[in-house]
Amino acid sequence: HRVLLALLGGLAVALAFPTTGLWPLAPLGLALIALATSGAGWVRGGTLGYVAGLAFFLPTLHWAAIYVGMLPWLALSGLEAVAVAAVGAVQGGLTVVRPGVPRVRPIALALAWVVAESLRSRLPYGGFPWVLLGTSQADSPFGRLAPLAGTTGIAFAVAVCGGLLAYAVQARG
């Protein structure tokens, strides 16, 4: 069921972006990714994060196949998914660091997501700063944070909300 949660989480985040623009799915998607990866360990969490990353980037970057072809689109999506794999590894590995503590940590999830977005916006060769989580929230209440915190602050807030949702689900058992 973890693989299914990761797939659904990545797809939900993808649906938050235009053309569908279902912005409430972004925190829900991050909650699903957090639930899929939490307590899975570093390697399994990273693998599940990669699955979620592919489910996110393949649909959001589909236009690349039109302009540069199928192989570059798949390569770009696969490379970008590494950032989500890192988030999954962090979320999955936190249980190893602090056993017995509730597994989903909303602040850690948000920090990992924002750092991963920041790195993929800069690496390699100047990065690929598209499909940033904050840009999916232009029409949402989170969009009001833009003048104060920019897209990074919006992404952090969305990820914290997703982490809190996952935490609440875990707390209920």
N, C-alpha and C positions, 0 to 999 in steps of 0.2 A: 504493500500500500504506500510505502514511502516514494517509490518511483512515480506512482499516480499523483500523489500530492505535489511532487516536484514539477511534473508536467503541467498539472492544472494551475499551479502557482505561477509558472513562467508564462503560460498562456493568458492568465488573468492580468498580469502586469502588461503584457502586449496589448490587450484589449483596452487598456486605459489610455492608450495613445490614439491620436487621429489615425485613421478615419472613423473608427468606432467611437472613440472619446468617452468611454465608460470609466471616468476617473475614479469612482469608488472601488473599482476592481484592483487598483494599485495597492492599497493597504491590505486588502484581502489576499491578493497574490503573494505579497511578502509574508503574510501570516502563514499561508500554505507552505511556502518555501522554508520558513523557520520551523514549522512542525515536521516537515519532511526530513530536515537535516539535524534537528536538535537531538543530541545524545547519540548520534550515529558514529562519532569518532572523526578524526581529521580526514582520513582517506575516503571513507564512505560518504561523509558530509560533502567533501569536495566533488565526488562523483555525482551525487544527487544535485548539487549546485550546478554542475555542468549540464546536466539534463534540463534543469530549470532554465539555465541560460540559453540553451538551444531552443527551448520552447518559447522563450522571450524574443531572441534575436532573429530567428528564421522568419517569423511573420512580420516583424517590424522593419526588417531590412530587405523584404521581398523585392522591392523596387530595384535593388542593385542587380538582380538577375536580368532585368530588362536592359540595363545599360552596359553592364560589363560581362554578363554571361553567368551561367549556372555555377561553374567552378569557383570563380572569385566570390560570388555571393555566399556559397557554402563555406569557403575559407574564412571570409570576414566574420560570418556568424559564429563559426567555431572559435575563432580567435577572441572575439568579444565575449563569448560564453565563459572564457577562462576567468573573467572578473567575477562572475556569479559563482563559479566554482570556488574561488577564494572566499567569498562570503559564506558559502556552504561549509567549507572546511573550518572556518572560524566558529561558526555556529555549532557545527558537529563536534568540534574539539574542545569546546568550553567545559563540557562535562568531565573531560579527562583532567583539566586543570583544577576544577573545583567540584569534586564528586559530592553528591548529596544536596547540592544547591539546585533550585528549579532550573530546568534546562534552557528554556527560552529566556534570553536576556535582551529586552527591547533596546537598551542603549547600545549594547555590543553589536546587535544586528544593524542598527542605524549607523554606527561608526564604521562598521565593516563595509556597508553598502556605499556610504559616501566616499570612503577612501578608495574603494574599488572603482567607482565612477571617476574619481579624480585621476587615478592612475591610467585608466583607459582613455581618458581625455588628453593625456600627454604622451603616452607610449603606444606603439613605437612610432617613430618619424613624426612627432608632433601630435599623435593620438587621433582618436575618432570621437569627438565630443557630441555625438548625436544620440538620440533616444535616451536622454538623461531623464531620470524619474521626475524631477521637478517640472520638466516641460510638459508632462502629461496632466498637470494639475492647473492649467491656465484658467479653466472655467470652474474650478472647485473653490471651496472656502480656503484651502491651503494656498491658493494663488494670491491671497491677500498678504502673504508673508514676503512676496517678491521684493517690494521696496526695502524691506528690512534685512532679509537674509539671502536673497537671490535664489537661484535654482538649487544650489547646494543645501541651503537651509530648508527649502521646501522638501527636498528629497529626504533630509534627516527627519523632518516632522512626519512625513508619510511613513517612513520606515519605523519610527518609534510607534506610531499608531498600529502598524502591522504587527510589530513585536508585542505590543500590549494585547492585541487581539489573540495572538497565538498563546501568550502567557495565560490569558483568561481561559482559553480552551484547555490548556494543560492543567491548570489549577482545578478545573471542574472534574478532572480525571478522565 
